[in-house]
Amino acid sequence: MMIFIAIELKYMVKLFSKGGRNMKSYTRRILSMILVILFALTTTQSVPSFAAEGRTAKIFDYSNEVTVTRGKVDLKVFKGMRLKEGDTIKTGDNSNAYIEIDSDKVVKLDSSTIITISNMSGTDKNGIINISLSSGKIYNDIKKKLTNNSTYKVRTPNAVMGVRGTTFVVDLQSLEDDSSETVLTVFGGTVAFAPSEQADLNVHVKMNQTANIRNLTEDKKPVVNNLHSEDLSTFELTEIIKDSKLKQNIRKLLNKENKTLEEVLKQAEKQEKELEKEQEKELKKQESQKNQENQNQEQEGRGESSITNNSEADGDNANVNTGTNPNANGSVNANENASSNPSTNGSTNAGTNNSSSDSNNLNDNSNKGKGTQ
């Protein structure tokens, strides 16, 4: 590049020395040289920046509700969005997302799934990829076999899986006792599978096999079972039919059960629709129960308020009657009524009436005595 620039400079000096008749050609040569220099600078700067990026991960595709959380911030999701180590990706109901790593690894997230890219270091030939599954289900497709210096692992709260190059599904299922179970299904290659607290006690789950951490042997190793048609859902079947090799493999498996891939796919879709209806009914039932509980609480609250108001009203009436009712038995009112009401049987009036009665009786006796004499 430097040699080319030096030749250009020598040529422009020669043109300049010949005079103005060559100025147009000189100007064109100047502009060409500037463009060449700019292109050279852009090329030399872009190569180091690309190399420095190392491993890459991005949102290849998605549907409906998908969020990416970086630190404590929720980022707006778009196709081609670059992801970083530590990012958490979450899908909502009836949603999914595709993550592409190093252009040869694909992770598909089912609905209601949460994963975190917990480690993404090194390079494609010498590095580590660790994905943590917090809930839901993921489809992993490692198209190119990893080198001996590279690892790809999926971790759940109770299991760890390591692969070299394979296609497999990890399903973290919730149980009734609020615990969870990790179910592994392998469609190609081999996956090392073990309980997370005993990662050295792993088993190798091969193509068309499944394993989970609920069924363990005496030495606490997962039990490996053969794959059956009822183990397949539309989540993985829609991906399998896109890959001719996987599609052919599943067809062979289903032929042993006298079933076709199309029949199994339709049956899986039917079962999922029925499950969705049941879930909707259960949600409506829970909402109805919650609304009824809220109404009962409101009614109880109104009842307590009414009782309180009635008690306060009775107290006010009692105070008013005690002070104003002439028939009340209070001592003050009795004395006041005795002094003012001539018909009241108070002590003062009673004494006065008795004295008058005695005086009248004496007068009658005196008159009777005079008449006898």
CORPE-V422851 format. One record per residue. N is the residue number from 1. RES is the residue in one small letter. OMEGA is omega in degrees with one decimal (none if undefined). D_LAST is the distance of its C-alpha to the last C-alpha in Angstrom with 1 decimal. Layout:
n = {N/N}
res = {RES/RES}
omega = {OMEGA/OMEGA}
d_last = {D_LAST/D_LAST}
//
This chain:
n = {1/2/3/4/5/6/7/8/9/10/11/12/13/14/15/16/17/18/19/20/21/22/23/24/25/26/27/28/29/30/31/32/33/34/35/36/37/38/39/40/41/42/43/44/45/46/47/48/49/50/51/52/53/54/55/56/57/58/59/60/61/62/63/64/65/66/67/68/69/70/71/72/73/74/75/76/77/78/79/80/81/82/83/84/85/86/87/88/89/90/91/92/93/94/95/96/97/98/99/100/101/102/103/104/105/106/107/108/109/110/111/112/113/114/115/116/117/118/119/120/121/122/123/124/125/126/127/128/129/130/131/132/133/134/135/136/137/138/139/140/141/142/143/144/145/146/147/148/149/150/151/152/153/154/155/156/157/158/159/160/161/162/163/164/165/166/167/168/169/170/171/172/173/174/175/176/177/178/179/180/181/182/183/184/185/186/187/188/189/190/191/192/193/194/195/196/197/198/199/200/201/202/203/204/205/206/207/208/209/210/211/212/213/214/215/216/217/218/219/220/221/222/223/224/225/226/227/228/229/230/231/232/233/234/235/236/237/238/239/240/241/242/243/244/245/246/247/248/249/250/251/252/253/254/255/256/257/258/259/260/261/262/263/264/265/266/267/268/269/270/271/272/273/274/275/276/277/278/279/280/281/282/283/284/285/286/287/288/289/290/291/292/293/294/295/296/297/298/299/300/301/302/303/304/305/306/307/308/309/310/311/312/313/314/315/316/317/318/319/320/321/322/323/324/325/326/327/328/329/330/331/332/333/334/335/336/337/338/339/340/341/342/343/344/345/346/347/348/349/350/351/352/353/354/355/356/357/358/359/360/361/362/363/364/365/366/367/368/369/370/371/372/373}
res = {m/m/i/f/i/a/i/e/l/k/y/m/v/k/l/f/s/k/g/g/r/n/m/k/s/y/t/r/r/i/l/s/m/i/l/v/i/l/f/a/l/t/t/t/q/s/v/p/s/f/a/a/e/g/r/t/a/k/i/f/d/y/s/n/e/v/t/v/t/r/g/k/v/d/l/k/v/f/k/g/m/r/l/k/e/g/d/t/i/k/t/g/d/n/s/n/a/y/i/e/i/d/s/d/k/v/v/k/l/d/s/s/t/i/i/t/i/s/n/m/s/g/t/d/k/n/g/i/i/n/i/s/l/s/s/g/k/i/y/n/d/i/k/k/k/l/t/n/n/s/t/y/k/v/r/t/p/n/a/v/m/g/v/r/g/t/t/f/v/v/d/l/q/s/l/e/d/d/s/s/e/t/v/l/t/v/f/g/g/t/v/a/f/a/p/s/e/q/a/d/l/n/v/h/v/k/m/n/q/t/a/n/i/r/n/l/t/e/d/k/k/p/v/v/n/n/l/h/s/e/d/l/s/t/f/e/l/t/e/i/i/k/d/s/k/l/k/q/n/i/r/k/l/l/n/k/e/n/k/t/l/e/e/v/l/k/q/a/e/k/q/e/k/e/l/e/k/e/q/e/k/e/l/k/k/q/e/s/q/k/n/q/e/n/q/n/q/e/q/e/g/r/g/e/s/s/i/t/n/n/s/e/a/d/g/d/n/a/n/v/n/t/g/t/n/p/n/a/n/g/s/v/n/a/n/e/n/a/s/s/n/p/s/t/n/g/s/t/n/a/g/t/n/n/s/s/s/d/s/n/n/l/n/d/n/s/n/k/g/k/g/t/q}
omega = {179.7/178.7/179.7/180.0/179.9/177.9/178.8/179.8/179.5/-179.8/-179.6/177.1/178.5/178.1/-178.3/-178.6/-179.2/174.4/-171.3/-177.7/178.9/-176.1/178.7/178.4/178.8/179.7/179.3/179.8/178.3/-179.5/178.9/-179.6/179.0/178.9/179.1/179.8/179.4/178.3/-179.9/179.5/179.9/-178.4/-177.7/179.7/-175.5/-177.3/178.7/-178.7/178.5/-179.2/-176.8/-176.8/-179.3/-176.3/-178.7/174.5/-178.4/172.6/-178.6/179.7/177.5/177.0/176.4/-168.4/178.1/179.2/174.4/-179.9/178.3/-171.4/176.6/-175.0/174.1/-176.3/176.6/-175.6/174.5/179.7/-177.5/-178.8/179.8/179.9/-179.2/175.8/-177.9/179.1/175.6/-179.1/-176.5/175.9/178.3/177.5/179.4/-179.0/173.1/-179.8/176.2/177.2/177.9/179.8/177.1/177.0/179.5/177.4/-178.2/175.6/178.0/179.1/174.4/176.8/179.3/-178.4/177.6/174.2/174.6/174.0/-171.5/178.0/176.8/-172.4/178.6/179.6/179.4/-178.7/-177.8/-176.9/-174.9/169.5/175.6/178.0/179.0/178.9/-178.6/177.6/176.0/-172.0/177.7/176.6/-176.6/179.3/176.9/-169.5/-178.7/-177.5/-178.7/174.9/-179.1/-178.8/-179.2/178.5/174.3/-176.8/172.5/-179.1/171.7/178.2/-176.1/-179.7/176.0/-178.7/177.9/-176.2/173.1/178.3/-172.5/174.1/-175.5/179.4/174.8/-177.2/177.1/-173.4/177.8/178.9/-175.5/-178.8/179.3/173.5/-178.6/-179.8/177.8/178.9/-179.8/175.7/-175.4/179.6/178.7/-179.5/-177.5/179.3/173.4/-171.1/-178.4/170.4/-174.2/-178.9/178.9/-173.8/-179.9/179.8/-176.2/173.4/179.3/179.7/-174.5/-178.4/-179.4/175.9/176.6/175.8/176.4/-176.8/176.8/179.2/-178.8/175.6/-179.1/177.8/173.0/172.1/178.9/176.9/-178.7/179.6/176.7/-180.0/177.4/-176.7/-179.3/177.6/-175.0/176.4/-179.8/-179.3/-179.7/-179.2/178.9/176.2/-178.4/-177.4/176.5/-176.7/-175.1/-179.1/179.0/-180.0/179.1/180.0/-179.6/177.9/178.1/179.2/-176.6/177.9/178.3/178.1/-177.8/178.8/176.1/178.7/-179.6/178.4/-179.5/179.4/178.1/179.4/178.3/178.4/179.0/-179.8/179.8/176.9/177.8/178.1/177.8/178.6/178.7/178.6/177.5/177.1/180.0/178.0/177.9/178.5/179.3/177.7/178.4/177.8/179.7/178.2/178.8/178.0/178.2/178.2/178.3/178.8/178.2/178.6/176.8/177.9/177.9/178.2/177.7/178.3/179.9/178.7/179.5/179.9/179.0/179.1/179.2/179.8/178.2/178.8/178.5/179.7/179.6/179.9/-179.5/-177.5/-178.8/-177.1/-169.4/-174.2/-178.8/179.1/-179.0/-176.9/178.0/-174.9/-178.9/-179.2/179.2/179.5/-179.5/-179.5/179.7/-177.7/-174.4/-175.1/-176.4/-178.3/-178.1/-178.3/176.9/-174.2/-177.3/-179.0/179.5/178.9/179.8/-178.6/178.8/179.0/179.2/-179.8/178.6/-179.9/179.6/179.4/178.1/179.2/179.4/179.9/179.8/179.9/178.7/179.6/-179.7/-178.0/-178.8/177.1/none}
d_last = {173.2/174.4/178.0/177.1/175.3/178.3/180.7/178.5/178.4/182.2/182.7/180.3/182.2/185.4/184.0/182.6/186.1/187.6/185.7/183.3/184.9/183.4/179.9/178.3/179.6/178.4/174.9/174.7/175.9/173.2/170.4/171.8/171.9/168.3/167.1/169.1/167.5/164.0/164.6/166.0/163.0/160.5/162.4/162.6/158.9/157.6/159.4/157.9/154.3/154.7/156.0/153.2/150.6/151.5/149.5/147.8/144.8/143.4/141.2/143.8/141.5/137.8/135.3/131.7/129.5/131.5/130.5/132.5/130.6/132.6/130.6/127.1/128.4/128.7/131.9/132.8/135.1/138.3/141.5/143.9/141.2/142.6/140.6/140.5/139.9/136.2/135.3/132.7/133.2/130.3/130.4/127.4/126.6/129.6/131.7/134.9/137.3/140.9/142.1/145.8/147.0/150.6/151.6/152.2/148.7/145.9/142.2/140.1/136.3/134.2/130.8/127.9/130.5/130.5/133.6/134.6/138.2/137.7/141.4/144.3/146.9/150.7/153.0/153.7/156.4/154.6/150.8/147.4/145.0/141.6/138.9/135.4/133.5/129.7/128.8/130.5/134.1/137.5/141.0/143.8/147.4/149.9/153.0/155.5/155.7/154.6/157.0/156.7/155.2/152.4/149.1/146.6/143.3/140.0/136.9/133.5/130.6/132.0/135.7/138.9/142.0/145.5/148.3/151.8/152.3/150.2/147.7/144.3/140.6/137.7/134.3/131.2/128.6/124.9/123.4/119.9/119.2/119.8/123.3/126.6/129.9/133.3/135.6/139.3/141.7/145.4/147.6/150.7/152.1/150.2/146.9/146.0/142.4/140.1/136.5/135.9/134.9/138.2/140.7/143.6/142.7/143.8/145.3/147.8/146.5/149.3/149.8/147.6/145.4/141.7/139.7/136.2/134.4/132.0/134.7/136.3/138.7/138.1/139.7/137.4/140.2/139.3/140.4/142.9/142.7/144.8/143.8/142.5/141.8/138.0/138.4/139.5/137.3/138.2/137.9/141.1/142.8/142.9/144.9/147.1/148.4/149.6/151.9/154.8/155.3/151.6/151.4/154.4/153.0/149.6/151.3/153.2/150.0/148.2/151.2/150.5/147.1/148.7/146.8/148.0/146.9/145.6/143.4/142.0/141.2/139.5/137.4/136.5/135.4/133.3/131.6/130.8/129.3/127.1/126.1/125.2/123.0/121.2/120.7/119.3/116.9/115.8/115.3/113.2/111.2/110.6/109.7/107.2/105.6/105.4/103.8/101.2/100.4/100.0/97.7/95.6/95.3/94.3/91.6/90.3/90.2/88.3/85.8/85.1/84.7/82.2/80.1/80.1/79.1/76.2/75.0/75.1/73.3/70.5/70.1/69.8/67.2/65.2/65.2/64.2/61.3/60.0/59.7/58.4/56.5/52.7/52.4/54.5/53.1/54.6/52.3/53.1/52.4/49.2/47.8/49.0/47.5/44.2/43.9/45.0/44.1/40.3/41.0/42.7/41.1/42.2/40.3/39.2/37.4/35.9/34.3/32.9/31.5/29.7/28.1/26.8/25.4/23.5/22.0/20.8/19.2/17.2/16.0/14.9/13.0/11.2/10.3/9.1/6.6/5.3/5.5/3.7/0.0}
//
